[in-house]
Amino acid sequence: MDKIVDKVKKLLAMANDCSSPNEAITAARQARILMDKHQVSMGDLVESDGFSDSDSGINFINIPLWKSQLAVVVAKFNDCQSYFNCEVKEHKGKIKRVKIIMFRGFETDVAVAISMYEYIINTVERLARSYIIWHGVKGKNSILKNTYIDSCWQEIKENMYKIISEREVKTSTGKDLVVIKNQLVTERFGGVRYPKKPSKFIPTDQANVHAKVAGAKDGSNVGLDPQVKADRKNKIG
């Protein structure tokens, strides 16, 4: 199983190094399909895999809302649960109380979720940096950058939820692997309640409108390259 996880991580790393924006969702889909195939072939329920409750290694003093929501989407995409864990630790050379993004579920799913979470963050932030540099905007916390990020990630989120809703992986017994795993994760860790989705930001000035449109366009293009698009309904007997 470690070799499969390594392949998934390499897939995400290769996509992250590519200058083209059309990679994030395709890489995530391919990674999930690879994991599903292996988990089914290993005996449907992957009982020998074990569970994991792991620190993503990503800490925040004040976590941006989109990164908090992204953790939820990535967890659902990988049949996991996400939550915050608060600790007092060193952060950028100072001792502070930080929020740590955590994932829990089957060990291999958690490993892929952590890699995917970091990968999508890097993709969105890279696209945002390119956008503000192109438009000569200074300041990492600029309003235009935040508008762009919100619009871009919202498009990625919608595409990921489409894949989640269409994903279908049948075990050798004809049962849905996704449903079975979610039941086992809930039995192991208990249920999890996520906050309600906030309303989308609606910009009013022309510059912010442009940033929102550009972010949505780039986000909708991420990972939709038809040459590498995978079959969303991947049934395995």
C-alpha positions in Angstrom: 0.0 0.0 0.0 2.9 2.4 0.7 4.0 2.1 -3.0 0.5 3.2 -4.1 0.5 6.2 -1.7 4.0 7.1 -3.1 2.6 7.0 -6.6 -0.3 9.2 -5.6 2.1 11.7 -4.0 4.3 11.8 -7.0 1.3 12.4 -9.3 0.3 15.4 -7.2 3.9 16.7 -7.1 4.3 16.4 -10.8 1.1 18.3 -11.4 2.1 21.0 -8.9 5.4 21.6 -10.8 3.5 22.1 -14.1 3.1 25.7 -15.2 -0.3 24.9 -16.7 -3.4 25.5 -14.5 -5.3 22.6 -15.9 -4.0 20.0 -13.4 -5.4 20.2 -9.9 -8.8 18.4 -10.3 -7.4 15.9 -12.9 -4.6 15.0 -10.5 -7.0 14.6 -7.6 -9.3 12.5 -9.7 -6.5 10.2 -10.9 -5.2 9.9 -7.4 -8.6 8.9 -6.1 -9.2 6.4 -8.9 -5.7 4.8 -8.2 -6.5 4.5 -4.5 -10.0 3.0 -5.1 -8.6 0.4 -7.5 -6.0 -0.7 -5.0 -8.4 -0.7 -2.0 -10.9 -2.9 -3.8 -8.2 -5.3 -5.0 -6.8 -5.6 -1.4 -10.1 -7.0 -0.2 -12.9 -4.5 -0.5 -12.8 -3.2 3.1 -9.1 -2.7 3.4 -9.3 -4.0 7.0 -5.6 -4.6 7.1 -4.9 -1.0 6.3 -5.8 0.4 9.8 -6.9 3.9 10.8 -5.0 7.1 11.2 -5.6 10.4 13.0 -2.9 12.6 11.6 -1.5 16.2 11.8 -1.4 17.6 8.3 1.6 19.7 9.2 -0.2 22.9 8.2 -0.7 25.3 11.1 -2.5 28.6 11.4 -2.9 31.4 13.9 -6.0 32.6 12.1 -7.0 30.1 9.4 -8.4 31.7 6.2 -12.0 30.6 5.6 -11.3 29.1 2.2 -8.5 26.9 3.6 -10.8 25.7 6.4 -13.6 24.8 3.9 -11.0 23.2 1.5 -10.1 20.8 4.3 -13.7 19.6 4.5 -14.0 19.1 0.7 -10.7 17.2 0.6 -11.7 15.0 3.5 -15.0 14.1 1.8 -13.2 13.5 -1.5 -11.0 11.0 0.3 -13.6 9.3 2.6 -12.0 11.0 5.7 -13.0 13.5 8.3 -11.3 16.8 9.0 -11.1 18.9 12.1 -9.0 21.4 14.1 -6.6 20.6 16.9 -5.3 23.6 19.0 -1.8 23.5 20.5 0.7 25.8 22.0 3.8 25.5 19.9 6.5 27.4 18.0 5.2 29.3 15.0 7.6 31.3 12.9 10.0 31.6 15.8 7.4 32.5 18.5 5.4 30.5 20.9 1.8 30.8 20.0 -1.5 29.0 20.2 -2.1 27.5 16.7 -4.8 25.7 14.9 -3.7 22.5 13.2 -5.6 20.9 10.3 -6.2 17.2 11.1 -7.4 14.4 9.0 -8.7 11.0 10.3 -9.9 7.9 8.5 -8.2 4.9 6.8 -4.4 5.4 6.9 -3.8 5.5 3.2 -6.8 7.8 2.6 -5.5 10.2 5.2 -2.0 10.2 3.6 -3.5 11.1 0.2 -5.8 13.7 1.8 -2.9 15.5 3.4 -0.9 15.6 0.2 -4.0 16.7 -1.8 -4.8 19.5 0.7 -1.3 20.9 0.4 -1.3 20.5 -3.3 -4.5 22.4 -4.0 -3.5 25.2 -1.6 -0.3 25.6 -3.5 -2.1 25.5 -6.9 -4.6 28.3 -5.9 -1.9 30.5 -4.3 0.3 30.1 -7.3 -2.5 31.1 -9.7 -3.3 34.1 -7.4 0.4 35.3 -7.3 0.5 35.1 -11.1 -2.7 37.1 -11.4 -1.6 40.0 -9.1 1.9 40.1 -10.6 0.4 40.4 -14.1 -1.8 43.2 -12.9 1.0 45.0 -11.0 -0.7 44.6 -7.6 1.5 44.9 -4.5 0.9 43.4 -1.1 0.2 39.7 -0.3 -3.1 40.5 1.4 -4.5 42.7 -1.3 -8.2 42.8 -1.8 -7.9 41.7 -5.4 -5.8 38.7 -4.5 -8.4 37.6 -1.9 -11.2 38.1 -4.4 -9.3 36.1 -7.0 -8.6 33.3 -4.5 -12.2 33.1 -3.3 -13.5 32.8 -6.9 -10.9 30.4 -8.0 -11.2 28.0 -5.1 -15.0 28.1 -5.3 -14.8 26.7 -8.9 -12.4 24.0 -7.8 -14.7 23.1 -4.9 -17.7 22.8 -7.2 -15.8 20.5 -9.5 -14.7 18.3 -6.6 -18.2 18.0 -5.3 -19.4 16.9 -8.8 -16.8 14.2 -8.7 -17.8 13.2 -5.2 -21.5 12.9 -6.2 -20.7 10.9 -9.4 -18.0 8.7 -7.9 -19.1 5.1 -7.8 -16.8 2.2 -6.8 -18.3 -1.2 -6.5 -16.7 -4.0 -4.4 -16.7 -7.6 -5.5 -19.8 -8.1 -3.4 -21.6 -5.3 -5.3 -21.6 -2.9 -2.3 -20.4 0.7 -2.5 -16.9 0.9 -1.2 -17.3 4.6 -0.4 -20.4 3.9 1.8 -18.7 1.1 3.5 -15.6 3.1 4.4 -17.5 6.1 5.6 -19.5 3.8 7.9 -16.3 2.2 9.3 -14.7 5.6 9.8 -17.7 6.9 11.7 -17.8 3.8 13.9 -14.1 4.3 14.7 -14.0 8.1 15.3 -17.7 9.1 15.7 -19.6 11.5 13.5 -18.4 15.0 12.5 -20.4 18.1 12.0 -19.2 20.8 9.6 -20.2 24.4 9.7 -22.8 25.7 7.2 -21.5 27.1 3.9 -21.2 30.9 4.0 -22.7 33.0 1.3 -20.4 33.8 -1.7 -18.7 37.2 -1.8 -20.2 39.5 -4.4 -17.7 42.3 -5.5 -19.0 45.7 -6.5 -16.1 47.7 -7.9 -14.8 46.9 -11.4 -11.3 45.7 -10.4 -12.8 43.2 -8.0 -15.3 42.1 -10.5 -12.5 41.4 -12.9 -10.6 39.5 -10.3 -13.7 37.4 -9.5 -14.3 36.6 -13.2 -10.6 35.7 -13.7 -10.5 33.5 -10.6 -13.6 31.7 -11.7 -12.3 31.1 -15.2 -8.9 29.8 -14.0 -10.6 27.7 -11.3 -13.0 26.1 -13.8 -10.1 25.2 -16.1 -8.1 23.5 -13.3 -7.9 19.9 -14.1 -10.4 19.8 -17.0 -7.9 18.9 -19.7 -9.9 16.4 -21.9 -6.7 14.6 -22.9 -6.2 13.3 -19.4 -9.7 13.4 -18.1 -10.7 10.2 -16.3 -13.9 8.3 -16.3 -15.8 9.7 -13.3 -17.9 6.6 -12.9 -15.2 4.1 -12.2 -16.9 0.7 -11.5 -14.7 -2.1 -10.3 -16.0 -5.6 -10.0 
